[in-house]
């Protein structure tokens, strides 16, 4: 059955103009462990559910000590056991790193665990450096995966729907668990599987998502200069499909709210130093604000930091709300997916609590 934008966005989001959601990178701060970060993710997913955030996604990354989200399906299974209502999904799984059948099996299993609340967001980037991507794929032909993305996507959807045509070599292969039999209020049963989203940071996935009539998620938090062109391309390319009747676009936004504006600036400088190290081949744990204050940024690094922080909405709760509202108006996004990056899990939790308060999101 075709889904409308109103059905995707749900009904309850306080005074926010659009639904607010969470993107969790499962960040590991200096002095803490991956176990600590995953415990924070459980606490954050429960907070997000209790405060009315719409969905909670985790992203696939590899070979980054400060990002513990290497296995989205495993993390989502854990979060499903600790939540009851909030939508859970990948933001995203990097399709070229995996066989489509494996992803169909993983997300079919998640759908069986948490029927009706699993999203499958897919990207075509490796989520890491070239050498790690080659190790993941057992191949050094890295461009092949990106170039074959539409074909891989079509194969994955066939596995999810269990509908390869007669004569296809995979006709007798089934992703198990397959589509869940959902029952409508009228008692009619129909197969249901996780909705597919396409993720992107440029125009390729925007155009593909539009042409296939799929919902689209854009990575504004690290590709802000491409946001409006990509969203325009998505809307111009959109063709209604069995999955979606009209365009629906969310954007990932880096936003940090603190009780004190100065503390917000200190925290985003630490997150920016983390990005400097990552971009220069020195990935590590997320540094403390004190480390960032003591770090001797070069002029080139300082320019990068200024450019990076210009796209982080930060400050007090009211300042963050104002920045998010302005961004939504400028982009016309149907949903804002917030990632709050800070050194400590406590500050990340506090940021989402403050944002929820600023928008009058309900308390369970």
N, C-alpha and C positions, 0 to 999 in steps of 0.2 A: 504494500500500500504506500502511495506517495506521501511523503512527510512535508508539512509546511514549516516555514521559518518559525511561526508562533509555537508549534509543537516542539521544535528543537530547543527554543529558548526557555520554555517553561513559563511559570506564572509569578513566582515570588522572588523579587530582588529588591525589597525595601524601596528606597527612594532613588536607587541607581537607575540611569536611563536604559541600561541593558543589563543582562545577567553578568555577574562577576564569578570567575572561576579561578582555580589554582593550578599553576605549573610548578612542580616540585623537581628540582635538580638533585635532591638528596645530597646537599653539599656537606663536606667534611671540613670543619675548621681546624686550624692549627691547635694542637693540644687535645684533640678529640679523635674518635675512631669512627669507622663505618657503622659499627654497632650503634654508637650514639646517634649518628645521622639517621639511621633507619628507625630508631625509637622516636626521634623527632618527627619523622614522616607519619608514623602512626598517630602521634598526638595531633599533628597538623591536619590529617585527614578527618579525625574526629571533631576537631574544632571547626573545620570547614563545613562539615555536615551539620553540626549543631547551630551554626550561624547562617545557614542558608546559601552558602556558595553553591553554584550550580553543578560544576564538575571538577574532578581532580585528576590531573594527568601527570605522568612521569615520562622522562625523555631518555632515550638510549645514548649513552656516551661510553667511550672506551679509553683505557690507558691514561686516565686523568685522576690522580690520587685524590683530588678535592671534589670529585663527583662520583658518588657511589651508585649511580643508576645504570649499571651495565646491563641489567636483565629486567626490563620493564614487566614482562609477564610474571616473573617470580615476585616482584615487589607488589604488583597489583593483586595477586592472589593473597598475599599477606594483608594488604589493606582491606580487601573484601571481607576478610574474617573479622575485622575490627570496625566495620561500618555497616549500615543497613540501607541507606537511601541514596546517598550521593552517587552521581555517575563517576565511574572510574575508567581511565583510558591511557593510551600511549600518546605522547606528544613529542616525538613519536618513535615507532619502530622503524629502523632504517632498512627498508625492504631489500636493497641489493646485498646486504650482509647475510641474508637468510634464504633458505628454500621456501617458496610460497606455501607448500604443504605444512611445513613446520609452524609457520605463523598461524595458518588456519587451525591447526590442532591446538596450539596454545590458547588462542582467543576463543575457540569453540569451548575449551575447557573452562576458561574464565566466564563465558556466558552461561555455562551450565551451573557454575558456582554462584553467580550473581545475575540471574536472568533479568534482562531488560535494563541493565545499568552499566554496560560495558561499551566503550568506544574504541575503535581501532584507527588511530592516526598513523599515517605512513609518510616517510620521507625518502628521498633518493640520495642524500648525502651519506657518507660513511659514519659520521658522528665521531670522527677521530682523524689521526694523521694517516698518510698513505701507507706507511709500513705496517701499522696496526690493522688497517683495512685489508691489506694483502694477507696478513695472518688469519684474519677472521674468515676471509673468503677462500683461502688456500689458492690464491691466484694473484698474479701481479697485473692483471688486465683490469685495472680499476675503472676505466671509463666504460668498459663493457656493461657493468651493472647499471650505471646511470643511463646509458643510451637505451638499454633494454627495459627501462622502468615501466613504460606503458604495457609491454607484453607481460612482464612479471605481475603487474597489478591485475591485468585481465585474468591471468591464471589463478591468482589468489582469490579473486572474487568468485570464480568458478568453483574452487574448492569450498569456499564459505557457503555458497548456495547449493553445493552438491548437484550441479547441473551440467557437467560436461556432456556434449552431444554424442549421439551414437557414432561410432567409428573413431572417436578421439582416443589416442593411446592411454589417456588417464580416465576413460569412462568408467572403469571398474575399480578405481581408487576412490576412497572416501575419507575425508577428514573427520576423525572421530574424537570427541563428540561433534555431531553435526548441528544443523539448525534446531533450535529449541522450539517446541510446539507451544506457542503462546495462545492463550485463550482470551478472546475479546469479551466485553461486558455482555454481549448477546449470546455467549457460549460457543462462538465459532472459533475453531482452532486454525492457526496458520503458522508456518515456519518463521522463526525470527532468529536473526544472527546479528552480531555487532555491526553497527553502521560504520562505514569506511569514510574517513576524512583524509584529504591530502594536505600535507604541510609543505611550506616553501619559504624561501627567502629571496626569490627572484620571480621572473615571469613564467618560467617553464611549468611549474606545478599549478600556478594560477590559471593558466590557459587550459591545462589538462583537466583540472577540477571543474572548470566551467563547461568545457565541452562534454564531460561525462555526467554533468548534473550532480556533483558531489559537494558537500560542505567543505570549506577551505579555511585553513588556519595559517596565518602569516606571522613570521618571526620578527615582529617589529623590534623586539628587545635587542637584536643584534644586526638588524638590517633596516634601520629606520628610514634611510633615504629611498628605499624601494617600496615602502609600504603603500602609499597612495597609487603609484603606477600599477603595482601588482593587483591591488583591490579593484581598480578600474578595469584592468584586463580581465580579471575573473568575472566581474559583472557583465562586461561586454560579451564575453565568450559563453556565458551560461546558457545551457539548454535544459529545459525541464526533463526530468528522468523519473524512473520508477522509484528512485531513492529520495528525490527532493523536487518540490514544485517550483521553488524560487531560490535565488542565491542566499547563502548564509555564510558570513565570514566572521571569524573571530581573529583577534590579534593578541599575540603574546607581548606583555608589557612588563618591564622591570620597574618595580615600585617598592619603596621602603618607607613606612611610616614609623616614627618614633615619638616619644613624649617630648623630646627636645630636638629642635631643628639642628643644633650643632652636632648632636650624636648621629643624626642621619647623615650629615656630611662626612663624619669620621668613618662610618660604616661603608658608605659607597666608595670611599677612597681605598679601603681595604679590598673590596670586591674588584675595583679597577686594577689594583696591583696584581691581583690574581689573574686577570685577563692579560695584563702585560706579560707576565711570566709564561702564560699559556701560549700567547702569540709569538713569543721569542724562543719557544722550544724548551721552556723550563717549568713544566707544570708541577704543581705541588698542592699542599693543603691551603685552604683559604686563610690568608694571613690575618693577624690581629690588626686593629686600627693603629696600635703602637708601632707595629712593624711598618705600616704604610707611612706613618708620620716620619719615621727615621730613614726611609728608603731614599736614596739619591736619584730621583728620576732624571734621565737625560732630557734634553730639549725635545727630541723626537717622541720619547715616552710621555712627556708631559702633554704634548699635542694630542697623542692618542687618548690619554686619560680625560682631557677636557672634552674631546669629541664623544667619548664613551659615556661620560657622566651627563652630558647634555640631554641624553635620551633616557635617563633614569628619573622617574618621578619620585621625588623624595622630600621629606620635611615632616611637619606635624600632620595629624590626620586630616585637618581641614585643607592644608596645602596639597596633600596627595589627592584628596577628593577633587579639588579644583583642577589639578593637572590631568587626572584621569577623565574628568568630564570634558575638558577641552580637547583631549586627544580623541575621544569618541566622536565629538562633533566634527573634528577635522577629517576623520577617516570614514565616518559612517559605519563603523564596525558594529556588528550585531551582538557581539559579546567581547568582554575584556578578560583575558586570562593572565592573572598577575603572578609574577615570580618575584619573591622578596629575598634578595641575597644579602646575607649578613654573616659575620664570623660565627656567631653563636645561635644555636637552635632557639634559645629563649627569646632573642630579639626577633627572629623570624616569626615565631608564634605571636609575639606582641604586635608585630606589624599587621598581620591579618586581623587580629582582634580590633585594632584601632581603625582599620579600613572598614570593617564590618560595622563598627559603632558610627563612623562618619556617615554611612549610608543607611543607618537605621535597619540593618538586616536583623531578622528575628532571632531570638534566643530559643532554643528547643526547651 
